[in-house]
Amino acid sequence: MVHFTCDLCGKDLTACGDPRYVVKIEAFPGFDPTEITEDDLDEDPMEAVSQILQRDEQLSAEETSTPLRKGFRFDLCPGCHGKFLKDPLGKEFLRSFDFSKN
C-alpha cells in the first residue's frame, strides 16, 4: 500500500481517510520575443550561431548543470491545501515575522 503524508504538516493521509490534494509547481525562464528589425535581417545568422556555441563552450560546469526547468509536486491535507490556496507564495507568512532593527 502506498503511504501519503502532508508535505507541510506531516499528517498521515493514508490512515485518516481525508482527501489528498496534489499541488504541482513548475519553474522555468520566461521568454519575451523581441520585435524583429531591419538590422536583425541584415545580420549573418551563422555568425550569431557560432558566437553562441563559442560562449557555451566557455561556461563552467556549474553554470551548465543548473536546470532551466524545475518541477515540484506536493501532497497536502485539506487544511494545508486551503492555506496554500489563500497564500500560494507565502507572502503573509513572511510578513508575520517582526524583526528588530539593531
Backbone torsions as a table, in degrees:
resi	resn	phi	psi	omega
1	MET	NA	139.0	179.3
2	VAL	-80.4	137.1	-178.2
3	HIS	-107.6	129.9	178.7
4	PHE	-121.3	137.5	171.3
5	THR	-129.5	153.5	177.9
6	CYS	-67.7	129.1	-178.4
7	ASP	-73.5	-11.1	176.8
8	LEU	-98.7	-53.1	-174.3
9	CYS	-102.2	-13.3	178.2
10	GLY	84.2	6.8	-179.6
11	LYS	-62.9	137.3	177.6
12	ASP	-73.6	113.8	-178.0
13	LEU	-90.3	-13.6	-179.2
14	THR	-77.8	-44.8	-174.4
15	ALA	-81.2	-31.9	-172.1
16	CYS	-78.5	-22.0	179.0
17	GLY	83.1	-1.7	176.7
18	ASP	-67.4	152.3	176.7
19	PRO	-64.7	154.4	178.3
20	ARG	-112.7	132.9	178.3
21	TYR	-108.9	135.4	179.4
22	VAL	-106.5	127.4	177.1
23	VAL	-114.3	125.9	177.2
24	LYS	-117.2	132.3	179.7
25	ILE	-126.4	137.3	178.2
26	GLU	-126.8	130.8	178.4
27	ALA	-116.8	130.4	180.0
28	PHE	-155.6	156.4	-178.9
29	PRO	-67.2	139.4	176.6
30	GLY	-78.7	152.5	178.6
31	PHE	-128.9	120.9	176.6
32	ASP	-115.7	102.5	-177.9
33	PRO	-63.7	140.0	178.3
34	THR	-92.3	164.0	179.0
35	GLU	-75.6	137.6	178.9
36	ILE	-82.4	130.2	180.0
37	THR	-109.9	173.2	176.9
38	GLU	-62.3	-35.7	178.9
39	ASP	-62.7	-37.7	178.4
40	ASP	-62.7	-38.1	-178.7
41	LEU	-72.0	-26.6	179.9
42	ASP	-79.4	-19.8	-177.9
43	GLU	-72.4	153.7	178.3
44	ASP	-84.8	112.7	-177.7
45	PRO	-64.8	-30.1	180.0
46	MET	-68.9	-33.8	176.9
47	GLU	-67.3	-40.5	178.4
48	ALA	-64.0	-41.0	178.3
49	VAL	-64.0	-42.6	178.8
50	SER	-60.7	-42.2	179.1
51	GLN	-64.6	-40.4	178.8
52	ILE	-64.3	-44.1	179.5
53	LEU	-63.7	-40.5	178.2
54	GLN	-65.2	-41.0	179.0
55	ARG	-64.1	-41.7	-179.6
56	ASP	-65.2	-33.0	178.5
57	GLU	-67.2	-26.2	-177.0
58	GLN	-88.1	-8.8	-179.9
59	LEU	-68.5	145.0	178.3
60	SER	-73.4	165.1	178.9
61	ALA	-61.8	-36.0	-179.8
62	GLU	-65.2	-40.5	-179.1
63	GLU	-67.4	-34.9	-177.9
64	THR	-85.5	-18.0	-178.1
65	SER	-87.0	-12.2	178.8
66	THR	-72.6	119.5	-178.6
67	PRO	-69.0	140.9	177.8
68	LEU	-81.7	-24.6	-178.5
69	ARG	-124.9	131.2	-178.1
70	LYS	-138.4	133.8	179.1
71	GLY	-116.0	148.2	179.2
72	PHE	-130.2	146.7	178.2
73	ARG	-137.5	128.9	-177.9
74	PHE	-130.8	141.2	172.2
75	ASP	-100.5	129.4	-177.7
76	LEU	-126.9	145.8	173.1
77	CYS	-77.6	168.5	-178.6
78	PRO	-57.1	-40.6	-179.6
79	GLY	-64.5	-47.2	-179.9
80	CYS	-69.3	-32.4	177.2
81	HIS	-63.4	-43.0	178.0
82	GLY	-62.8	-42.4	178.3
83	LYS	-63.5	-40.4	179.6
84	PHE	-63.3	-42.9	-179.0
85	LEU	-64.7	-32.6	179.3
86	LYS	-74.1	-31.9	-175.2
87	ASP	-147.5	72.6	-172.9
88	PRO	-62.4	-28.3	-179.2
89	LEU	-96.1	-1.8	177.9
90	GLY	71.9	24.4	-178.7
91	LYS	-64.8	-42.3	-179.6
92	GLU	-65.8	-36.2	178.4
93	PHE	-62.5	-43.6	-179.9
94	LEU	-67.2	-34.1	179.0
95	ARG	-69.5	-21.5	-177.5
96	SER	-73.0	-15.2	176.3
97	PHE	-76.4	135.7	179.9
98	ASP	-118.0	98.1	-177.5
99	PHE	-89.8	141.0	177.7
100	SER	-76.1	153.6	179.7
101	LYS	-101.7	82.3	-179.1
102	ASN	-77.5	NA	NA
